Amino acid sequence: MSKFLGPIHYWLFNKIKLHEELEKNIVESLEDKYGLEIEQTHLYFIDYHGSLIEDKPLEELIDTSNIHGWLQEKIDIAETRFADFITTVLDKFPSESIVIIEKEYEKQGIECGIDSKGKYPVNNAMEIYKSLNNYILDGMPCDNTNNIINSTEKEIEWKITNCLHKKYWEKVDGNTEVFYNLRSLWNSKFVENANTSFEYQYINNEGKLNHKIYQK
């Protein structure tokens, strides 16, 4: 990545912020149900892993002498803190907390799908796929985690060649299946609301992660 701030850095920064916005929404909804214990648990992980990014422009926050390193660190902090918090909450409140978390994932997926229609072309499978990747956090641009298997106007299928999220969940003894299922909910709602003629499908075949956007 460049030594100077450019569009790609703002693009990635906004995706990290969106990920943290989802985290905050989940915390608020869980607090409504379970009260002070959720707030205390989240504050503990903020202290342990690092704070959420301040509500300031990127240029006021970033270390311009280490742009790549700064952004990577923010991803590491956000993903590890989130994985640890979600894992802990699911252990403490296994029956109902997952439903609350799923609803927040679906809600943001819907909002971003609707938002994408006003910002990006979403007329075919490839356009929806590209739009999707303007929102979801999947590491750095240079990581190249997705390998497109098949692509037409009506359908695009891709596989994950290197899951960048797995290490964060394993680090906190979390279940990566939880993340995969939550992300698939988000993706599904995004696609449905970006273009009602298309659907999203996720298949985890013994650890091989395949995704598909296709016309109904």
N, C-alpha and C positions, 0 to 999 in steps of 0.2 A: 504493500500500500504506500501511497505517496507520503512525502515529508510535509506536504502542505494540505490544509483542509480543503476538501472538494466535495462534490455531491454524494459520492459513495460513503463518505464518513458520516454525513448527516442522515443518509438513508439507513445506515446501520445503527446509529445513535437512536433514531426514532423507533426502530424495532426493539431495541433494548428497553426504551421507555414504555413501549406498549406492553411488553412482557411484565414490567414492573407495575404497570397500571392494573393488569389482570390480577397480580398478586395482591395489590391493595384492595381491590374489589372483593376478592375472596376472603381476605382478612375481615373486612367490614361485615360481610354476610355471615361469617362464622361467629363474629362477636355478637351479632343480633341473636343468634341461637344459643351460644354457650357462655357469653359474657366475658368477664375480666381475664379468665384463664387464657383465652385466645390472644388477647392483647399482650399479656405477659410472655407468652410463648413466642410470639412474633418478635417482640423486643429483644428477647434472649438471642434469637438467631441473627438479628441485626447486629447486636454487639459481638456475636461470635464470628460471623462471616463477613460483615460489612454492611454499610447503610445503602439505602436506595439512592439513586442519583438525584441530586438537588434539582429543583425546578428552575433551572437557569439555561440560557442558550449554550450550545456546545462549545462555542469559542471562549466562553468565560470559565469553562470547567476543565477542558482537555489540556494535557501536557503536550504542547505542539512539538516538543523535541522527541516525543515518543508516542506518536499518534496510534500506531498499530498496537503497541503494548498497553496503552491506556484503555483502548476499546476492548481488547482481549481480557484485561483484568475485570472490566465492568461486566462482561458476559460471564466470566467465571464466578464472580461474586453473586450475581443475580440468579444464575442457574443453581448454584450450590445451596444458597439460602432458601430458595424456593423448594428444592427437592427435600431438604431437611425439614422445613416447616410442614409441608404436605404429608410427608412420611410420619412425622410425630403426631399430627392431628388425626390422621387415619388410624393410628395405633390407639390413641386415647378415646376417639369417638368413631368407632368403625361402622356403626349402623347408618347414621344419618349424614355424617359430614361429607361423604363422597357425593351425595345427591346435591348438596349445596355447592360444592366445588364444580360439579358437572354443569349446573345451571349457569354459573358465572362464565365457564368456558363457552357454552352455547350462546350466551348473551353477547359476549364480545365477538364471537365468530359472526353472528348475525349483523352486528353493528359495522364490522369491518367489511363484510360482504356488500352491504348497502353502500358504504362509503366508497368502495372500489368502483362502483358503477359511475360515480361522478368524477373519478380521477383517471381511470385507466380503461383501455378497450377490453371488453370481456365478452366478445361475440363468439368465440370458439374455444376449444379445449386448451390450446397453447396459450392464448391470451389470458384465460382464467388462471392457468398455472403460473404464468409470469406475475400476474397481479397478486396471487396468493403469497408469492415469495417476497413481495414488498411489505408484508405484514409479519409473517411468522419468523421467529428467531431460530436460525440454524447455523450458528457459528459465524466465522468470518467469511467474506466473499471468496477468499482464496482457498477455502477448505474443500469446495466442490464435492459436497456430500451426495448429491443426487445424480443418478445415471438414467437418462431417458431411454426406455426400452422400445417404445412405440409411440408415434405421434402422427395424428391426422387432425383435421379440423373438428371431427366429431369425438375424438378420444385421444387422451395422452396417458401413458403409463410409465411410471418411473420406480426405481428401487433405490434404497438407501445403501450406499456402498460403505459408509463409515458413520455410524450413529454417534454424533457428538454429545448427545444428552446422556448416554448410558453411563459415562464415567462419573457424572455428577450424582446420579442416583445410587450408583454402587458405592461411591465414597461415603454416603450417609446410611448405607445398608437399606436403601429403599428398593422398591419394586419398579423396574422400568416399564413393566406392563401397565402400571397405573398411568405413567406419563403418555405412553403410546395411545392408550384408550382415550385419555383426555384430549390429546392433540387431534385424534381422528374425529372427535365430536366437534371441535373447533373448525377443522377443515371442512367437514360436512356442512355445517351451518353457513360457513363462508361461501362455499360454492353455490349452494341453494339460493342464497340471497344476492350473489353477484350476477347469476343468470339462472332463472327458474327452469330453463330447458336442460340444465346439466345437473349431474349428481357426482358424488365423491365416494370412492370405495377404498378401504384399507384392509390389507391382508397381511397377517403375521404368520408366515409358514416356517415354524421352527427357527425363529430368529431372522429369517429373511423378510425384510420389510418392503412390501410393494404397495404402491399407491396408484389410484386411477381416477381421472376425471373424464366423464363420458356423457354423451347426449342421451337423454331418456328415450 
